Every structure is written in C-alpha cells, then in structure tokens.
Amino acid sequence: NFIQTESLLDLETFRCDIDFFLPPQLRYSSNMAHEAQNAFCPYIDNFSINSEIIGSEQLVEFIKKAIIQKYYIIIDVNTYFISAYTDKAERLHDMLIYGFDDSEELFYIADFLKNQKYGVDTCTYTELINAIEHFEDRTWKYYPSGKSKLSFLRVSSQTNYLFDVKKFKNSLNEYL
C-alpha cells in the first residue's frame, strides 16, 4: 500500500500511466488537479484539510489517530525544521507520514530526504510542529494561502482491488 500510494504521488500519474484505477478517458486530462484525480479512485479513501483547522497544539494527536485508522498523511512542511532533510534551506515540500512511535515521540516519514534521494527516516513531534508553524509564517509562491495542507489517504475497505503486475511493469519501464 505504501509503495502504491507513493507511486501515485511522485510519478505524476497522468504522464507516467501509473494510474491503475482511472478510466482511460480520464487518464490524460491535462486540467485535472491532483486532488480531483484521487476523487475518481474507488480504491482510496481520501480527504484534505488545512492545518489551521486542527491547530498546532492538537496536530500530533490528530495525525496519530489518523494513522491508527490506517491513513497515510501527506503534509506540507518547511523542511528546514526537520532534521532528516540534509538540504538546510527553507523549502516547502510535502512529505509522507506513515507511522509513529509514542514512546520516542517520533513520526515515521518518507520523502526525498538525504541528497534528494527517496528514503525513510523519522522526525520528532516537535520538529513537525515547528515545520508547520514556520510554513505558515511565510508567503510561498505556490501556496498563496500560506496554510499547510494535510491529505489523508488509505486503501478503501469498500472495494476489492486486483493489482495489475503487467501494467505496473510497463508503467515503471516508461517512467525509467
């Protein structure tokens, strides 16, 4: 599930044909936003909210509850405040949160963390809060609202899904 979710996000679905769930007439629609494409997927439950709705004091608990309910969280952060990123410039980026360790107060994250190579690492609860708060005190070119967005995705329990290995191999070869 983790690999499938990340494939949908990072391989730019419409250009790489990694959209294993969209009907052909929707696959290459150039004006369809990323959020809209997920709305057509019967295999993924998803929703998005701005972080200001939750508030930084409740953000950690909200994310933990979502993970317990089997959601992956994609969240906009200022990467400067998360030690797992080696690029120490203030940069906006969306990262994936896929787990947590309450005893260590850590989230398990995935992104292009070290030397722009995709990998997994951890960030502390405090780092995440700082990365959100410092995201929201800046004006970002591609995020004019200045608000960090959280997107929640999980495999739908209402639909059966048969993974198409042949189509995946072809899509991956096209991407590479």
C-alpha positions as CSV (number, residue, x, y, z in Angstrom):
1,N,0.0,0.0,0.0
2,F,2.8,2.4,0.9
3,I,4.6,1.9,-2.5
4,Q,1.3,2.2,-4.4
5,T,0.4,5.4,-2.6
6,E,3.8,7.0,-3.2
7,S,3.7,5.9,-6.8
8,L,0.5,7.7,-7.3
9,L,2.0,10.9,-5.8
10,D,5.6,11.0,-7.1
11,L,5.3,9.6,-10.6
12,E,2.9,12.3,-11.8
13,T,0.0,10.0,-12.5
14,F,-1.2,11.3,-15.8
15,R,2.2,11.5,-17.5
16,C,3.5,8.1,-16.5
17,D,0.4,6.0,-16.8
18,I,0.8,4.7,-13.2
19,D,-2.9,5.4,-12.7
20,F,-4.1,1.8,-12.4
21,F,-7.6,2.8,-11.3
22,L,-8.7,5.7,-13.6
23,P,-10.9,5.0,-16.6
24,P,-9.0,5.7,-19.9
25,Q,-11.0,8.8,-20.8
26,L,-9.8,10.5,-17.6
27,R,-6.1,9.4,-17.5
28,Y,-4.6,12.2,-19.5
29,S,-6.9,15.1,-18.7
30,S,-4.5,18.0,-18.5
31,N,-6.7,20.3,-16.4
32,M,-7.5,17.8,-13.6
33,A,-5.9,18.7,-10.3
34,H,-4.2,16.1,-8.2
35,E,-7.0,16.2,-5.6
36,A,-9.6,15.7,-8.3
37,Q,-7.8,12.7,-9.7
38,N,-8.0,11.0,-6.3
39,A,-11.7,11.7,-6.1
40,F,-12.2,9.3,-9.1
41,C,-10.4,6.4,-7.4
42,P,-12.7,3.9,-5.8
43,Y,-9.8,2.2,-4.1
44,I,-8.6,5.1,-2.0
45,D,-10.5,6.9,0.8
46,N,-9.1,10.4,1.0
47,F,-9.7,13.9,2.3
48,S,-7.7,17.1,2.8
49,I,-7.8,19.9,5.4
50,N,-5.8,23.0,6.3
51,S,-3.7,22.6,9.4
52,E,-5.2,25.7,10.9
53,I,-8.5,23.8,11.4
54,I,-6.7,21.4,13.7
55,G,-4.3,23.8,15.4
56,S,-0.6,23.0,16.2
57,E,-1.5,22.0,19.8
58,Q,-3.7,19.2,18.6
59,L,-1.9,18.3,15.4
60,V,0.2,15.4,16.8
61,E,-2.8,13.7,18.3
62,F,-4.9,14.2,15.2
63,I,-2.2,12.6,13.0
64,K,-1.7,9.7,15.4
65,K,-5.5,9.0,15.3
66,A,-5.5,9.0,11.5
67,I,-2.6,6.6,11.4
68,I,-4.3,4.2,13.8
69,Q,-7.3,4.3,11.4
70,K,-4.8,3.2,8.6
71,Y,-4.4,6.6,6.9
72,Y,-1.2,7.8,5.3
73,I,-0.7,11.5,5.8
74,I,0.8,13.8,3.2
75,I,1.6,17.2,4.8
76,D,3.1,20.4,3.6
77,V,6.2,21.4,5.7
78,N,9.0,23.8,5.8
79,T,11.8,21.2,5.5
80,Y,14.4,23.4,7.3
81,F,12.9,22.4,10.6
82,I,13.1,18.7,10.1
83,S,16.5,17.2,10.8
84,A,16.0,14.2,8.4
85,Y,16.4,16.6,5.5
86,T,20.0,17.3,4.5
87,D,19.2,20.4,2.5
88,K,19.1,23.1,5.1
89,A,17.4,25.8,3.0
90,E,13.9,26.9,3.9
91,R,11.9,24.9,1.4
92,L,8.3,23.9,1.2
93,H,7.7,20.3,0.5
94,D,5.0,17.7,1.0
95,M,6.2,14.7,3.0
96,L,4.5,11.4,3.8
97,I,3.9,10.3,7.4
98,Y,3.2,6.6,7.7
99,G,3.6,5.7,11.3
100,F,4.6,6.8,14.8
101,D,6.4,5.8,18.0
102,D,4.8,7.4,21.0
103,S,7.5,6.3,23.5
104,E,10.1,8.1,21.4
105,E,7.7,10.9,20.3
106,L,8.6,10.2,16.6
107,F,6.8,10.1,13.3
108,Y,8.0,7.8,10.5
109,I,8.3,9.8,7.4
110,A,9.2,9.2,3.7
111,D,10.4,11.8,1.2
112,F,13.5,12.9,-0.8
113,L,15.4,13.5,2.5
114,K,19.1,12.9,2.1
115,N,20.8,14.3,-1.0
116,Q,17.5,14.4,-2.9
117,K,17.2,10.6,-2.7
118,Y,14.0,9.0,-1.7
119,G,14.1,7.3,1.6
120,V,12.6,6.9,5.0
121,D,13.5,8.4,8.4
122,T,11.9,9.9,11.4
123,C,11.0,13.3,12.7
124,T,10.1,14.3,16.2
125,Y,6.7,15.6,17.1
126,T,8.3,19.0,18.0
127,E,10.1,19.1,14.6
128,L,6.8,18.6,12.8
129,I,5.0,21.3,14.7
130,N,7.9,23.7,14.1
131,A,7.9,22.8,10.4
132,I,4.1,23.6,10.2
133,E,4.3,26.8,12.2
134,H,7.2,28.1,10.2
135,F,5.5,27.1,7.0
136,E,2.5,29.3,7.9
137,D,4.6,32.4,8.8
138,R,5.9,32.7,5.3
139,T,4.4,33.5,1.9
140,W,5.1,30.7,-0.6
141,K,4.9,31.2,-4.3
142,Y,2.9,28.0,-4.9
143,Y,0.9,28.2,-1.7
144,P,-0.6,31.7,-1.6
145,S,-2.9,30.8,1.3
146,G,0.2,30.4,3.5
147,K,-1.5,27.4,5.1
148,S,-0.1,23.9,5.3
149,K,-2.5,21.2,4.0
150,L,-2.8,17.7,5.2
151,S,-4.1,15.0,2.9
152,F,-5.2,11.7,4.3
153,L,-5.2,8.5,2.1
154,R,-6.0,4.9,2.9
155,V,-7.0,1.8,0.9
156,S,-10.7,1.6,0.8
157,S,-12.3,-1.3,2.6
158,Q,-15.4,-1.0,0.3
159,T,-13.7,-2.1,-2.9
160,N,-11.7,-5.2,-4.0
161,Y,-8.6,-4.4,-5.9
162,L,-6.6,-6.7,-8.2
163,F,-3.1,-5.3,-8.8
164,D,-2.2,-5.5,-12.5
165,V,1.5,-6.6,-12.4
166,K,1.9,-6.4,-16.2
167,K,0.6,-2.8,-16.3
168,F,2.7,-1.8,-13.4
169,K,5.9,-3.2,-15.1
170,N,5.1,-1.4,-18.3
171,S,4.4,1.9,-16.5
172,L,7.6,1.6,-14.5
173,N,9.6,0.9,-17.7
174,E,8.0,4.0,-19.3
175,Y,9.0,6.1,-16.3
176,L,12.6,4.9,-16.2
